[in-house]
Amino acid sequence: MTQSPFATMLDALTRQRGVVAALVADERDGIVIDSRVHVGQRGDRVAALAASLYRKARMSAHAAGLGDVGFLQLEAEMGRVCAVGRDDVVLVAVATSDANVGLIRVELLRALEGLA
C-alpha cells in the first residue's frame, strides 16, 4: 500500500488538541484528495465549504489588490474551520471551538511549506 504524499502533514495536524478533521481538497471543486477525519465528521462537506471559501477569499483579495491569502479562519458556534492553500490545493483543519488556533495555524503554515 502506497502512502499519500499528504499523510505526514495530515497526521501532524490531527495530533493538535481539538482538531477533529484534517483534509486536503482541490480548490476548484472541493473534492477531497486525502483526509484524516474522526468518526462522526463530514469531511466531504467541510472540504467543499472550505475550498469554496478559500477560493472566494483568494479571488477577492487579489481583486482588492491585497495579494495572496495567508490563512483563513471561519469561527462558528460549534467549532472552527481553518485553511491555507497553494497551487489549487487547500489544506483544511476542522477544530472544536476551544482549540488553540495559534498552534493550528503554525502547523497549517508548516504543512503549506511541504506543498511547495
N, C-alpha and C positions, 0 to 999 in steps of 0.2 A: 504494500500500500504506500503510495507516494504522499508525502506531507505537503500541504499547501504552502506557498511562499508567504502567506499571511499568518500562519499558525503561531509563530513566536510572538508577534505583536498582539494578536488576539488573546493569547494566554496571559501575557503580561497585563493587559487591560482588565481581564476578568479577575485577576488577583487583587485588584484595588478594592478596598472596602466599599460596599454599596453598589458596585457595578453588577447589574443583573443580565446584561447582554453586551456583546461587542460584535460588531459586524463590519464587513467591507461590502460596499454596494457600488454599482455603476451609477454615476451621477445623472446620466441622461434618462434612464428608465427605472432606477431604484431596485433593480434585480439584485438579490443577494449573491455575492461572489463567494464569500466564506463567512462563517459565524461561529460564535460560542454563545449559546443562549440558555439561560436557566429554564427549568420546567415552568410552564405557565406563561412565558413571554411570547409575544407575537412578533418574531424577528422580521418576517416579510413585510408586515405593515409599518413597523418602525423604520425599516430600511427605506421604504418608498417615501415616507414622510420626511425623513432626514435628508435624503438625496434631493427631493424637491425643494425643501427649504434652503439647503446649501446652494443648489444651482441658482435659485432666485436671488439669494443674498449675494452670490458672486457676480451675477449679471448686474444687479442694482449698484453694487459697489463700483464696478467698472464704469457703468453709465454715469455715476456721480463723480467720477474721476478720483476715487479713493484708493484704487489699486486692488490688490488681492485680499480675499477674506482669510484671516489667520485662524480664527477659532469661532465657532458658532455654538451658542447655548440656548436651548429652549427650556424654560423653567415652568413647570405645570404643577397642579395641585398634588398629583400622585408621584411626581418624580421629575427627572431631567433627561434631556437628550443633548448630547454634546457631539460635535462633528468637526472634522478637519478634512481637507481634500487636496488632491493633486492628480493631474493627468486623467481627468474623467473618473476618478475613483474617490469615494467618500468613506472615511473611517469613522464609525459611529460607536459611541458608548451610551448605554442607557443605564441610568443610576437612580437610586432611591433619593428622596428629597433631602435626606440628611447626609448624603455622601459628600466627601471633600472634593469639590470641583477643582480646586487648585491642583491637587495631586492627579486627578483625572486629566486635566489639561496638560500637565507636564508629560504624562505618559502618552497622550494622543500626539503631542508635538514630537516626542521622541520616536514614536512609531511612524510618523509622517516622514521623518528623515530616512527611514527604511524603505519608503515607497519610491524614493528618488532613483 
